Amino acid sequence: MTRTHLSIALFTVALAWGAGCAGNPPPASTPAKPSTGAGSGQGSAAGSGTTSTPGSASTVPPPPALEPPIAAVPNEPPIAADPYTGQPPDVINKLSPLKPVFFAYDSDQLDDAARQALTDDAQVLKKYPSWVVTIEGHSDERGTAEYNLALGERRALSARSFLLSLGLPAAQLRTVSYGKEFPFDPGHNEDAWTKNRRAHLVVTANK
């Protein structure tokens, strides 16, 4: 082959190769996608409980709402102890739980005020059935000692009869007469005498 023929052959091959390249252009390079944290951000989100979305910053959910504390209930005041339970008679009588009954001059009849006082006394005695009560009959200083002893006894028995009618047991009630020997008020006038004409209820035993 001559040099001329060789040049023609090389030129022909070059043309053929160029035509092949022109028919099948090389693929264009694909631009890289922006990183969305799939490799690191999403992995962190999965581990920390946060979420990430393209184009937005990662957000942390607010902490759970705490329930308000339960308000403390104020303590109720303690129940007062019964001042009579387990006490001896002298302590009970100092507290005066029973009301006295007063009478008109030279009388053993109960008026409305006396019946109301005895009704109140009956409620107390029913609450404390262990008490034994002595009903003392008293009079003012006028008259003889013998007469006033008898009058005091009638007054004590009148009060006892009314308490029995209210349902109290006879064993819980006793009577005694002191006449004019132990006046409540030592005065010598009508005001003192009014206070001394009485039936006085005293707790003498607490079984």
TAJO-V928384 format. One record per backbone hydrogen bond with DSSP energy under -1.0 kcal/mol. NH is the residue of the N-H (numbers start at 1). CO is the residue of the C=O. If there is no record, write none. Layout:
NH&CO / NH&CO
This chain:
6&2 / 7&3 / 8&4 / 9&5 / 10&6 / 11&7 / 12&8 / 13&9 / 14&10 / 15&11 / 16&12 / 17&13 / 18&14 / 19&15 / 20&16 / 21&17 / 22&18 / 23&19 / 24&20 / 42&37 / 44&40 / 45&41 / 46&42 / 47&43 / 48&44 / 49&45 / 56&53 / 87&84 / 92&88 / 93&89 / 94&90 / 96&93 / 101&199 / 103&197 / 107&104 / 115&111 / 116&112 / 117&113 / 118&114 / 119&115 / 120&116 / 121&117 / 122&118 / 123&119 / 124&120 / 125&121 / 126&122 / 127&123 / 128&124 / 131&128 / 132&205 / 133&172 / 134&202 / 135&174 / 136&200 / 137&176 / 138&198 / 139&179 / 148&144 / 149&145 / 150&146 / 151&147 / 152&148 / 153&149 / 154&150 / 155&151 / 156&152 / 157&153 / 158&154 / 159&155 / 160&156 / 161&157 / 162&158 / 163&159 / 164&160 / 165&161 / 167&164 / 168&163 / 172&169 / 173&170 / 174&133 / 176&135 / 178&137 / 181&178 / 193&189 / 194&190 / 195&191 / 196&192 / 197&193 / 198&196 / 199&101 / 200&136 / 202&134 / 204&132 / 205&132 / 207&130
